[in-house]
Every structure is written in structure tokens, then in C-alpha cells.
Amino acid sequence: MHDDELVVGEDLVRRLLADQLPHLTDLPIRTFASTGTVNAIVRLGEDLYVRLPRVAAWADDLAKELEWLPRLAPSLPLTVPEAVAVGEPTAEFPHVWAVFRWVHGSPYAVGAVEEARAAADLGAFVAALRAAPAPPDAPAGGRRPLAELDAATRDALQRSRHLLDADAALAAWDRALEAPTFSGSAPDRVWLHGDLLPPNVLVRAGHLEAVLDFGSVGVGDPAADTIAAWTMFSGTGRTAYRQALGVDEGTWERARGYALTQAALIVPYYERTNPGFSSMARRTIAHVLDDVAHG
């Protein structure tokens, strides 16, 4: 999927385990296929998995999660990743890697759970995350101001004309650029997951079970996690999610812009290498356009 992606396979994991965590080498190993783009996932027995960053640019995200998520986890109402061992970089694999407990469930999908219930449950999770105190050394989270993302967003939408209504998306983007900018002041900054996409939310037995991949965790603009209103939900769920979080109009408009730019960049980049991920992003853009048209 990426030009500088490391080759991560079962043989590499066996060598890493043998060198650093030999007590786990007797467990069966098998590659796990997913739509994930940042980390490779390899199952380790029935109860564990190994997570390994694919590219150098995102390698520090795992280390950040390992540092901060254990502090946040006790106050969160859904299951989150739990590391049981951390591996050190080597000459063959130059990044921190980790072994986690396996979390049972399936990625969120339309029809897997009643949408308004899912939106309320995810809203409660985000509200609990936001309520956690942020120490002075907490990492910054969220994205750059929308205006700084303008050129890249327009370029990505133009390159996706064969896949979506680029003119309507560009008009929605123009509207997003009019949203008030985030103040950035300490009272307004909250803890963020930073990547609330369907593959990072697991469903089990008709309800939300877990939120995964906290590599983007940090403190910043609450609009960053409001994007789930469009990345996850259609109209009914979107309304329930907004109500659960009490989102003001300015944050809502800004968040819709962040949902749009994130999806716009995903669509052409992964069109051939990860078509399922690209399709998911096109669905987000459709949700944005529907919201603009009927909101």
C-alpha cells in the first residue's frame, strides 16, 4: 500500500519472538487480513496478536499508544487494546512492536447493530475520553487547520472525479472552510482518539464492543472525534451522535470538513491497493454530501 512499506510476515514475527519473547514461540502464528493501513496484524495463538508498524512515518504512533492508553483505559466504557509485551527495534525490523490481547468482534458495518444505539454508545465513549484530565505533557492530537489542508484536499477530489461527485464535494469543502477555527486554548482542548473509522470500532452480539488503534491519541480540537458522525453513521445515527456529545454548530461544521478531507485523501491513494478502504471513504463523502443537502 505504501512505497516505503516494510515486508511483515509470519517468518519475521517468529524471529522477533525467538529473539525477544521466547516464551511465546510455541504459539501458532498466522497472518490476519484487515483493511488496516498503519499496522500489520499477526495472530498469536487464540488470545494474542502482534502489531507491527508498516512504515517509518507512523512508527512512533504505537509507542505513543503504549505510553498513554493504559492511563486512559480505566475510565473508558468500551474495551480498548491491552498490550502484554513490547518488542524492541532490531536491524531487521527497526520499530517498536507489541503483543496485545485479542479482542473478539467484527469491524463496524451497516446493519451490524442498530445505528442510533451504536451512535449513543460511541458518543458515551468519546464523552468519557474527553472527560479524562490532560496533564501538561500530553501529546497534541488532531489535524492541522482546515485552511492548511485546502490544496491537498482539492487535488485529491479532482483526482477522484471518476469515483465520486467531485463538484458537490468541492462545494461542501468550500463551506467547511468557512467554519470557525479552533481556539486552541487549554479549556477547549480534550483527549482525542483521532481516527474513529469503522475498522477501528468492533461490534459483537449486536452492540459496540471495542475501540481499537489509539496511535493518533492526543489532546486537541473536539472536532477530530466528531468526524464519526459521517465516517460511521448516516442520518439517524448522526443525529444521535451529535446529541450524545452536545456538539455546537461551529465544531459540527469544522468536523464535517475534517471528515471530508480525510476521506478525500483516502479515496485515490488506496483505490487500487486497498479498495475496501477507499470504498469506505467514498461512503463517508456520500454522508457528508447528504448532510450538507439536508442538514
Residue pairs with C-beta under 8 A, 6 or more apart in sequence:
1 37
1 54
1 270
1 273
1 274
2 37
2 54
2 55
4 55
4 56
4 57
5 54
5 55
6 52
6 53
6 54
6 55
6 93
6 95
8 40
8 42
8 52
8 54
8 93
9 31
10 29
10 30
10 31
10 42
12 52
12 92
12 93
13 29
13 42
13 44
13 50
13 52
14 25
14 29
15 92
16 50
16 87
16 90
16 92
16 93
16 97
17 24
17 25
17 44
17 50
18 25
19 90
20 87
20 88
21 85
21 87
21 99
24 44
24 48
24 85
24 99
27 44
27 45
27 48
28 43
28 44
28 45
29 42
29 43
29 44
30 42
30 43
31 40
31 41
31 42
31 43
32 41
32 42
32 43
32 49
34 41
34 107
34 199
35 107
35 199
35 274
35 276
35 277
35 280
36 199
36 213
37 54
37 270
37 274
37 277
38 53
38 54
38 55
38 58
38 61
38 213
38 215
39 51
39 52
39 53
39 54
39 62
39 213
39 215
40 51
40 52
40 53
40 54
41 49
41 50
41 51
42 49
42 50
42 52
43 49
43 102
44 50
44 99
46 102
47 101
47 102
48 84
48 99
48 100
48 101
48 102
49 99
49 100
49 102
50 97
50 98
50 99
50 100
51 62
51 97
51 98
51 99
51 100
52 93
52 95
52 97
53 59
53 61
53 62
53 95
53 96
53 97
56 94
56 95
58 215
59 94
59 95
59 96
61 215
61 216
62 95
62 96
62 97
62 98
62 215
63 96
64 139
64 215
64 217
64 218
65 81
65 213
65 214
65 215
65 217
66 83
66 86
66 96
66 98
68 138
68 139
68 214
68 217
69 80
69 81
69 214
69 217
70 83
72 80
72 129
72 132
72 191
72 217
73 80
73 82
75 128
75 129
75 131
75 132
76 125
76 128
76 129
76 211
77 121
77 124
77 125
77 128
78 121
78 125
78 208
78 209
78 210
78 211
79 103
79 202
79 209
79 210
79 211
80 210
80 211
80 212
80 214
81 100
81 101
81 103
81 212
81 213
81 214
82 100
82 101
83 98
83 99
83 100
84 99
84 100
84 101
85 98
85 99
86 96
86 97
86 98
86 99
87 96
87 97
87 98
87 99
88 96
89 95
89 96
103 202
103 209
103 210
103 212
104 202
104 204
104 209
105 202
105 203
105 204
105 209
105 210
106 112
106 202
106 203
106 204
107 198
107 199
107 200
107 201
107 202
107 203
108 118
108 198
108 199
108 201
108 202
108 203
108 208
108 232
109 198
109 203
110 234
112 203
112 206
113 203
113 206
113 207
113 208
114 206
115 233
115 234
115 236
115 237
115 240
116 236
116 237
116 239
116 240
117 207
118 203
118 207
118 208
118 232
118 233
118 237
119 232
119 233
119 236
119 237
119 238
119 239
119 240
119 241
119 244
120 240
120 241
120 244
121 207
121 208
122 196
122 201
122 208
122 211
122 228
122 232
122 241
122 244
123 240
123 241
123 243
123 244
123 245
124 244
125 208
125 211
126 193
126 196
126 225
126 228
126 244
126 245
127 244
127 245
129 190
129 191
129 192
129 193
129 225
130 190
130 191
130 222
130 225
132 191
134 189
134 190
134 191
134 219
138 191
138 218
138 219
139 217
139 218
139 219
140 218
140 219
140 220
141 191
141 192
141 194
141 216
141 217
141 218
141 219
141 220
141 224
142 182
142 192
142 194
142 218
142 220
142 221
142 223
142 224
143 149
143 221
143 224
143 258
143 261
143 262
145 181
145 182
146 176
146 177
146 179
146 181
146 254
146 257
146 258
146 261
147 177
147 181
149 261
150 173
150 177
152 261
152 265
153 173
153 260
153 261
153 264
153 265
154 170
154 173
156 264
156 265
156 267
156 268
156 269
157 164
157 166
157 169
157 170
157 173
157 264
158 166
159 268
160 166
160 264
160 267
160 268
160 271
163 267
163 268
163 271
163 278
163 282
164 267
164 282
164 285
164 286
165 289
168 289
169 260
169 264
169 285
169 288
169 289
171 292
172 256
172 260
172 288
172 289
172 292
173 257
173 260
173 261
173 264
175 253
175 257
175 292
176 253
176 254
176 256
176 257
176 260
176 261
177 257
178 253
179 250
179 253
179 254
179 256
179 257
180 250
180 253
180 254
181 254
182 188
182 220
182 221
182 223
182 254
184 221
188 221
188 222
189 219
189 220
189 221
190 219
190 220
190 222
191 217
191 218
191 219
192 216
192 217
192 218
192 219
192 220
192 221
192 222
192 224
192 225
193 200
193 211
193 214
193 216
193 217
193 224
193 225
194 214
194 215
194 216
194 217
194 218
194 224
194 225
195 213
195 215
195 216
196 211
196 225
196 227
196 228
196 231
196 232
197 231
197 232
197 280
198 231
198 232
198 280
199 212
199 277
199 280
200 211
200 212
200 213
201 208
201 210
201 211
201 212
201 232
202 208
202 209
202 210
202 211
202 212
203 209
204 210
221 251
221 254
222 245
222 247
222 251
223 251
223 254
223 255
223 258
224 255
224 258
226 241
226 242
226 245
226 247
226 251
226 252
226 255
226 258
227 255
227 256
227 258
227 259
227 262
228 241
229 237
229 238
229 241
229 242
229 247
229 252
229 255
229 256
229 259
229 291
230 238
230 255
230 256
230 259
230 260
230 263
230 284
230 287
230 288
230 291
231 259
231 262
231 263
231 280
231 284
231 287
232 241
233 240
233 241
233 287
234 287
234 290
235 290
235 291
235 294
238 287
238 291
242 252
247 255
256 288
256 291
256 292
259 284
259 287
259 288
260 284
260 285
260 288
262 281
262 284
263 281
263 282
263 284
263 285
263 288
264 281
264 285
266 277
266 278
266 280
266 281
267 278
267 281
267 282
267 285
268 278
269 278
270 277
270 278
270 281
271 278
